């Protein structure tokens, strides 16, 4: 299962982390977010040790979404070496998400 990303642990996980990072921006009231959530959790298990998969609740942590201009959710951001390298907006299939992760690793 993906771990929670917050304003307070962003630097440690994304900017200073050794692994590439997939961040899922979501909210409890978002239908498409609930649809993609099980897929994101599967990716956390499948790519454990290769990619750090985290979720950021936009209602609880507002600094990170503002920093990256998150206007629609779900939005998935992909980081490598602390730098943003890819972005997906909207719910996508597991196969599509895997394509983006494979480019990351």
C-alpha positions as CSV (number, residue, x, y, z in Angstrom):
1,X,0.0,0.0,0.0
2,X,1.2,3.5,-0.8
3,X,2.4,5.6,2.1
4,X,1.1,9.1,2.8
5,X,2.9,12.1,1.5
6,X,2.5,15.4,3.5
7,X,3.9,18.9,3.4
8,X,6.2,17.9,6.2
9,X,7.7,14.8,4.7
10,X,7.9,15.9,1.0
11,X,11.6,16.9,1.1
12,X,12.6,13.6,2.8
13,X,10.7,11.3,0.5
14,X,10.8,13.1,-2.9
15,X,13.8,15.5,-2.9
16,X,16.2,13.4,-0.8
17,X,14.9,9.9,-1.5
18,X,17.1,7.4,-3.3
19,X,14.3,5.9,-5.3
20,X,12.2,7.4,-8.1
21,X,8.8,8.6,-6.7
22,X,5.3,8.3,-8.0
23,X,3.0,10.8,-6.2
24,X,-0.8,10.3,-6.4
25,X,-2.7,13.5,-5.6
26,X,-6.2,12.6,-4.5
27,X,-9.1,13.5,-2.2
28,X,-11.7,11.4,-0.4
29,X,-14.6,13.1,-2.3
30,X,-13.1,12.4,-5.7
31,X,-14.7,9.5,-7.6
32,X,-12.0,9.0,-10.2
33,X,-9.4,9.1,-7.3
34,X,-11.2,6.2,-5.7
35,X,-11.2,4.3,-9.0
36,X,-7.5,4.6,-9.5
37,X,-6.5,4.1,-5.8
38,X,-6.4,0.3,-5.9
39,X,-4.2,0.5,-9.1
40,X,-1.8,2.8,-7.3
41,X,-1.6,0.5,-4.3
42,X,-0.9,-2.4,-6.7
43,X,2.0,-0.4,-8.2
44,X,3.4,0.2,-4.7
45,X,3.5,-3.6,-4.2
46,X,4.7,-4.5,-7.7
47,X,7.5,-1.9,-7.8
48,X,8.5,-2.1,-4.1
49,X,12.2,-1.4,-3.8
50,X,12.3,0.2,-7.3
51,X,9.9,3.1,-7.0
52,X,8.5,4.8,-3.9
53,X,4.7,5.2,-4.4
54,X,3.1,7.8,-2.2
55,X,-0.3,9.5,-2.0
56,X,-1.0,13.1,-1.2
57,X,-4.4,14.1,0.1
58,X,-5.0,17.6,-1.4
59,X,-7.4,18.5,1.4
60,X,-4.8,17.8,4.1
61,X,-1.6,19.0,2.5
62,X,-2.0,22.1,0.4
63,X,1.5,23.3,-0.1
64,X,2.7,20.5,-2.4
65,X,-0.3,20.7,-4.8
66,X,0.1,24.4,-5.0
67,X,3.8,24.2,-5.7
68,X,3.2,21.8,-8.6
69,X,0.1,23.5,-10.0
70,X,-2.3,20.7,-9.3
71,X,-5.7,21.8,-10.5
72,X,-7.4,18.5,-11.3
73,X,-7.3,15.2,-9.4
74,X,-6.3,12.5,-9.7
75,X,-3.0,13.8,-10.9
76,X,0.1,11.5,-10.8
77,X,3.5,13.1,-10.7
78,X,6.7,11.2,-11.4
79,X,10.0,12.3,-9.8
80,X,13.6,11.1,-10.4
81,X,16.5,12.5,-8.6
82,X,14.1,14.9,-6.8
83,X,13.1,16.4,-10.2
84,X,9.7,16.3,-11.8
85,X,10.0,14.2,-15.0
86,X,6.4,13.1,-15.9
87,X,2.8,13.9,-15.2
88,X,-0.5,12.1,-15.8
89,X,-3.9,13.9,-15.2
90,X,-7.0,11.8,-14.7
91,X,-7.7,8.1,-13.9
92,X,-5.7,5.8,-16.2
93,X,-5.5,2.1,-16.6
94,X,-3.0,-0.1,-14.9
95,X,-1.3,-0.8,-18.2
96,X,-0.9,3.0,-18.9
97,X,0.4,3.6,-15.4
98,X,2.9,0.8,-15.8
99,X,4.2,2.4,-19.0
100,X,5.0,5.6,-17.1
101,X,6.6,3.8,-14.2
102,X,8.8,1.7,-16.6
103,X,10.1,4.9,-18.2
104,X,10.9,6.1,-14.6
105,X,13.1,3.1,-13.6
